[in-house]
Amino acid sequence: MINNLPIGPNKYRLALVQYSDDIHVEFQLDDFRGKNPMLNHVKKTFSFRGGSLRTGNAIQKIHKTIFKALRRDRHQVLIIITSGVSQDDVEGPATLMREDGVKIIALGMLSASEQELKSMATHPFSYHFDTLKDLQKFSSNILSVIESAVAIYENLVISTATPPSTTYAHSMPIKVADCSDDLIADVVFVVDEAVPPTNSEYIVSFLQNTTTSLDVQKSCIRIGLVTYSNEPRVLSQLNTETEIKDLIFKIKSFSPREGEAKLGAALNFTREIIFTESAGSRRKEGVEQIATLITHRPSEDSVTEASSLLLQKGVTVFAISIEGANITQLGGVVSYPPNRNIIKVDHFSNLADKSKIFEKKLFKHIHMYFAEAERTEEFRSACEKMKADVMFLVDSSGSIRHQDFEKMKKFMQELVDKCSVGLDEVQFGVVQFSSTNKEEFQLNSSKDYIINAIGNMAQMQQNTYTGKALQFVSDYFKPAKRARPSVNKILILLTDGEAHDNVREPASALRKEGVIIYSIGITGANVTQLVEISGTPNNMFYLKDYDVLKYIEKDIMFRICSPYKLDECKRINRLDLVFVIDSSSSIGETNYILMSNFIIGIVNKSDVGKEHVQFGAVKYSNNPEIMFKLNTYSKRSDIIKFIQDNTLLKGDTYTAKALQLSKSLLTKENGSRIHQGVPQVLMVITDGESHDRAILDSTSNELRKKGTIIYAIGIKDANREELEIMAGSKDYWFYMPSFEGLEDITTNLSNQLCIDSRPECDIEAELVILADSRSIPDKELKGVKDFVINLLKSIINKDNILVGMAQFSNTLQEVFQLGSYQNLPELYSKITNMSLITGGSTLIGRALREVKTFFKTSKQRVARSVNQKLLIFTDGKSDDEFPQAAKNLRDEGVEIHAIAVGNVTDSKLLQITNSPSRKYKVDHYSDLKTLVNHVNKEICKETTEAITELRNIVVNRPSHLNTDFLDAIWNLVKNVTDIENRNTVLLLFSDGLDDNIIALGQKSEELRIQGLDGLITVALEGAKYIDQLQHIEFGKGFGYNTQLSIDTENVAMRLFQYMGTTGFEGHPGYPGDDGDPGPRGTSGIQGKQGDIGECGIRGQKGEDGADGVDGIHGEEGNTGPKGPPGDLGPKGFQGDN
């Protein structure tokens, strides 16, 4: 709780008291001025004291000792935490304390009495928790609970409160049926008032325009208004002006006032005074809280803590930055991400033009808020069913401050806490890295252990070697480190610096093994390296500071719980698949059940039906027999039931004979759709050697020559050479040492089948394939050819698509012209025999200009429903300019698709395609096969589909061009169009106005303000008063004074030009290089002396030093004093005679 409160002499002051028989004061309100000393005291001194539970006595003594002599200008709050029933009366002492103005919050757990908690607490602030963990979760909400408690006065009646949610989503907001678009919010404008009088008029106009577009009333949108300079002041609280006329009057009373820009003080004031229940805030009812800052200059006081507290209170913060406002400073104030929540205005005079943009952002945000609960429920449901192995790779280098390292740990703990952790659910592991790598724990720990282990992590504080760490962590996604073979593999990298080693190769190797990498970089991280690690900007997060980690938590959670990779095929869509099942004696009843479950798993991952995936089955031993044909069952449940009821034949293994019988199932009379271009697949599952191997090769070859794909799955005693004979390629056979291993290949096999399945492609098109010969290595050419052939097999249905091919370097060279082949085998042969041209430069622009001659049909192809499409293989590196050439080709009606391999800049591909959905990237040429379905889906989109739908429209009753009609059309458009991210133009074909011209003009202007980007009319034959139609038009650019009619020459081209006047917002660019260092700033004001830190940990004993050098001989000393007589010596020997 201490960690979640703003501690300081002029903020919150805390005392801590223990009680049992009597009270024991741990520290008084004025003992500590900062948070750290309090925490140190709790960690080192706070201990269990024992005794009986006398809560009433404790309240009485705290009242006399702690709250007796307090200043009355400070709020007084007592938080009681108890785990049992008191042995004395609590109600009397608590009542006396409340009568003295002290607010009591009662928290109980275990055997505490809920009735007793209510009798102590200021109504309704009593809470009971079943476990200590629930109490810990509640502590993060303690600030908002205290603020709600101090806002209550004795004469105020409120509804019974419930404990704030301890989950990661707010509860469903209350909706009121009579609010416009069901929009409900509390919106407060915080406006810098130190502006010249002329500029204040622009602010007033902006506020009027914005508020009048909102449904301002007590039960819908409430508006508050705060102005500031040296100090903040209230123009309107959320509950004072709840009608638009009163609010407009208040807005008009806005007047400039000179002074310093104390934005930090204004933010604190807004949080403490305006976003409170007494001032009209409906936060407790689940209503969205929004603050919008309007400023033209940098703040002259600190905004960091003030903005953090406002955001912690659940307020979404926008900012409108005018002229000299500090964008960097505002970026630290507004909600994440800042680039979406700051609107930049060059001059005050342009403020009115930005009102529509702000309204769009505001409307969209409120809509998203109200949809949050439904999305959260779906999200939680998805997470409950999720299986994944997730490894955290945590930068532990010396550049990370201790408090920031703690924030990283908290981020990881909260992610873990929100997942269902277990052997059949999500598993987590953690590796730290710096100059070396350190395993914290592997993928087999319980949730409690993980959270505690993360909390105990110690920082390594060396250098940043990310590449080495990526290589090290790769082992943790293997079974030896307890990773599971058939679940999603996810790596979450947290780093704040630039790697000292190469990251591209080890990251690419991980991704190639199927690991999805999310790289999170904070402050000093290298964005280019982050993208190299993740492989795509979509999986990279760059944050301005560690506090923003909490704002991406849901996004990371959603990605963990998303069961598929971004470009992964999700369902087997369109196949004719026949299972050829070994039913010999060697299988055994138990293993036959495992085999049946494996087959059922494949069926469950398929869209079963006559237009989608059809299944047939043959089982065999000495002789094969048909279980069911492709056209026998069209329901998944029927197929599964048959397989479950199936019994073992027993006998020997004659696989070739079974393949021969399966040929009869791949015929039209037995349900095969080979004549429609549907892929034909056999899946052989066997556990032994074939007794008729002599004819196995010829039988398999005959099937494959007819285009049948054969998957060979061998178990236990199966012969691997026979598996490859049947499959014809190493990509199509699998071997497992046991039947239990079948489960491990289900996911990979399903993904491969998904790639083989082909959605129906009904378009008529001319497709030219253009290869940048300089960007394709010779050794990878075969892989490119195989991809092209597989793609063509998936989209060509009889003669619906004509294909041509060319390659280029400094010149364009034809491989073959459109349709210059007699049949498909000849087409595939021409592609196979192509060789790359060598030498020269790379001129993409020239190639795009010259390739136009390949397309046969005229520009008016739309009338004949023929699509023209270009598929280019390139790395985007060109020795000439190509964006204009690409645009000219697109303007001619050619739809361009671009494929790149390796580290290619997205922006280059976008300059070619002008559409993110038509650019495709993979890391390696071997991954091209994963793109077949994706490219198929985009190429097979019918560009004239809308025209076909228009032709089928039937007018069954008259309509009238009046204000109601425009309202109805606009409401429809808003519901089906992303009006914030897409330009929206209304095209009206009319025989004349059916309402007052002034009323229609006003309605047209109203729609423009609400976000419509253009309204263009076309007069029908026989229309009256054609010139009046122009009065409701806008968005035509320089054609504003020209009225179109249905018989205008080239009317379609003219309309296209008009609607092309307003361009679509481009894609965000990549961060540029760092700029030069700015001039040195002035010295800051000397801060207050910090609190005395804790004593450091005693260092380890040092190693023994080396022996010293021998000293020199000293001088000879003086003769010593005469010694005492010696001892009597032994008797001598007897002398000679």
Secondary structure, 3 states (H helix, E strand, C coil): CHHHCCECCCCECCCEEEECCCEEEEECCCCCCCHHHHHHHHHHCCCCCCCCCCHHHHHHHHHHHCCCCCCCCCCEEEEEEECCCCCCCCHHHHHHHHHCCEEEEEEEECCCCHHHHHHHCCCCCEEEECCHHHHHHHHHHHHHHHHHHHCCCCCCCCCCCCCCCCCCCCCCCCCCCCCHHHCCEEEEEEEECCCCHHHHHHHHHHHHHHHHCCCECCCCEEEEEEEECCCEEEEECCCCCCCHHHHHHHHHCCCCCCCCCCHHHHHHHHHHHHCCHHHCCCHHHCCEEEEEEEECCCCCCCCHHHHHHHHHCCEEEEEEEECCCCHHHHHCCCCCCHHHHEEEECCHHHCHHHHHHHHHHHHHHHHHHHHHHHHHHHHHHHHHCCCEEEEEEEECCCCCCHHHHHHHHHHHHHHHHCCCECCCCEEEEEEEECCCEEEEECCCCCHHHHHHHHHCCCCCCCCCCHHHHHHHHHHHHCHHHCCCCCCEEEEEEEECCCCCCCCHHHHHHHHHCCEEEEEEEECCCCHHHHHHHHCCHHHEEEECCHHHHHHHHHHHHHHHHCCCCCCCCCCECCEEEEEEEECCCCCCHHHHHHHHHHHHHHHHCECECCCCEEEEEEEECCCEEEEECCCCCCCHHHHHHHHHHCCCCCCCCCHHHHHHHHHHHCCHHHCCCHHHCCCEEEEEEECCCCCCHHHHHHHHHHHHHCCCEEEEEEECCCCHHHHHHHHCCHHHEEEECCHHHHHHHHHHHHHHHHHHCCCCCCCEEEEEEEEECCCCCHHHHHHHHHHHHHHHHHHCCCCCEEEEEEEECCCEEEEECCCCCCCHHHHHHHHHCCCCCCCCCCCHHHHHHHHHHHCCCCHHHHHHCEEEEEEEECCCCCCCCCHHHHHHHHHCCEEEEEEEECCCCHHHHHHHHCCHHHEEEECCHHHHHHHHHHHHHHHCCCCCHHHHHHHCCCCCCCCCCCHHHHHHHHHHHHHHCCCCCCCCEEEEEECCCCCCHHHHHHHHHHHHHHCCCEEEEEECCCCCCHHHHHHHCECCHHHCCCCEECCCCCHHHHHHHHHCCCCCCCCCCCCCCCCCCCCCCCCCCCCCCCCCCCCCCCCCCCCCCCCCCCCCCCCCCCCCCCCCCCCCCCCCCCCCC
